[in-house]
Amino acid sequence: AKRARPGSGKAALEAAELLARAERELEESQVEVAAVDENGMKAMVLAVERRINDNMALRMKYPDRPEKFMDSELELFSHLKRLHVLATAPELFPTFVRTKCVSSLLGLLMHENSDISIDVVDLLHEMADA
């Protein structure tokens, strides 16, 4: 008959406890997605529109110096990511359409930075699935 290695039961028990604790900590650390209301959505849209304009102005002013517009591009990307919360609030879609942001997003489909274009496609896909 095989013999159990000394301490192997203890090690397995410790591993199981560590796993259970890690799972509890993960569950407790989950971030709740904040509900978005009409005013919050309008603020996000204004922020995205501002970042689009800033980025476009810097790209036109410094077309051959990406270091000059890279920060504005990161800001734009970050604010686009925040818009994804709209996919959780389809009741705001009519108001969103009235803000005229959709045409700005469609314009970003031709952005020189493919990460931004791809994120717009993802956002529109999420909203269509909502």
ZILINUR-V262728 format. One record per residue. N is the residue number from 1. RES is the residue in one small letter. SS is DSSP state (a for helix, b for strand, c for the rest). PHI is phi in whole degrees, -180 to 180 (* if undefined). D_FIRST is the distance of its C-alpha to the first C-alpha in Angstrom with 2 decimals. Layout:
N/RES/SS/PHI/D_FIRST + N/RES/SS/PHI/D_FIRST
This chain:
1/a/c/*/0.00 + 2/k/c/-76/3.75 + 3/r/c/-105/6.42 + 4/a/c/-73/9.63 + 5/r/c/-69/12.52 + 6/p/c/-61/15.14 + 7/g/c/83/17.85 + 8/s/a/-67/16.41 + 9/g/a/-66/17.07 + 10/k/a/-66/20.45 + 11/a/a/-64/21.30 + 12/a/a/-65/20.60 + 13/l/a/-65/22.74 + 14/e/a/-64/25.44 + 15/a/a/-64/25.53 + 16/a/a/-65/25.97 + 17/e/a/-66/28.67 + 18/l/a/-63/30.39 + 19/l/a/-63/30.45 + 20/a/a/-63/31.87 + 21/r/a/-67/34.45 + 22/a/a/-63/35.47 + 23/e/a/-67/35.96 + 24/r/a/-63/38.07 + 25/e/a/-63/40.14 + 26/l/a/-63/40.71 + 27/e/a/-62/41.87 + 28/e/a/-69/44.18 + 29/s/a/-89/45.63 + 30/q/c/-61/46.68 + 31/v/c/-86/50.41 + 32/e/c/-77/52.54 + 33/v/c/-79/55.02 + 34/a/c/-68/58.41 + 35/a/c/-70/60.61 + 36/v/c/-108/63.66 + 37/d/c/-110/67.12 + 38/e/a/-62/70.34 + 39/n/a/-66/71.54 + 40/g/a/-64/68.23 + 41/m/a/-64/68.25 + 42/k/a/-63/71.83 + 43/a/a/-64/70.97 + 44/m/a/-64/68.11 + 45/v/a/-62/70.46 + 46/l/a/-60/73.12 + 47/a/a/-64/70.62 + 48/v/a/-65/69.46 + 49/e/a/-60/73.09 + 50/r/a/-63/73.98 + 51/r/a/-67/71.09 + 52/i/a/-62/72.12 + 53/n/a/-64/75.70 + 54/d/a/-61/74.73 + 55/n/a/-65/72.48 + 56/m/a/-63/75.13 + 57/a/a/-63/77.83 + 58/l/a/-69/75.81 + 59/r/a/-65/74.81 + 60/m/a/-74/78.50 + 61/k/a/-74/79.67 + 62/y/c/-127/77.12 + 63/p/c/-62/76.09 + 64/d/c/-106/75.11 + 65/r/c/-132/73.43 + 66/p/a/-57/70.13 + 67/e/a/-63/69.43 + 68/k/a/-78/72.37 + 69/f/a/-114/70.97 + 70/m/a/-63/67.21 + 71/d/a/-63/67.01 + 72/s/a/-67/69.01 + 73/e/a/-71/66.68 + 74/l/a/-65/63.60 + 75/e/a/-62/65.45 + 76/l/a/-60/66.32 + 77/f/a/-60/62.74 + 78/s/a/-62/61.54 + 79/h/a/-71/64.15 + 80/l/a/-63/63.38 + 81/k/a/-59/59.74 + 82/r/a/-66/61.03 + 83/l/a/-67/62.92 + 84/h/a/-60/59.68 + 85/v/a/-63/59.60 + 86/l/a/-62/62.53 + 87/a/a/-64/60.21 + 88/t/a/-90/58.97 + 89/a/c/-134/62.56 + 90/p/a/-59/64.23 + 91/e/a/-65/66.96 + 92/l/a/-91/68.25 + 93/f/a/-57/68.63 + 94/p/a/-60/72.32 + 95/t/a/-67/73.16 + 96/f/a/-60/71.13 + 97/v/a/-63/73.16 + 98/r/a/-67/76.39 + 99/t/c/-74/75.53 + 100/k/c/70/75.98 + 101/c/a/-69/72.73 + 102/v/a/-59/71.58 + 103/s/a/-66/74.22 + 104/s/a/-65/73.11 + 105/l/a/-64/69.51 + 106/l/a/-63/70.70 + 107/g/a/-63/72.61 + 108/l/a/-72/69.41 + 109/l/c/-63/67.96 + 110/m/c/-103/70.11 + 111/h/c/-63/69.11 + 112/e/c/-64/68.65 + 113/n/c/-90/65.26 + 114/s/a/-65/62.89 + 115/d/a/-62/60.45 + 116/i/a/-69/63.24 + 117/s/a/-59/64.10 + 118/i/a/-65/60.51 + 119/d/a/-65/60.14 + 120/v/a/-64/63.30 + 121/v/a/-60/61.93 + 122/d/a/-60/58.70 + 123/l/a/-61/60.80 + 124/l/a/-63/63.02 + 125/h/a/-65/60.04 + 126/e/a/-62/58.42 + 127/m/a/-68/61.75 + 128/a/a/-68/62.26 + 129/d/a/-80/58.86 + 130/a/c/-70/59.62
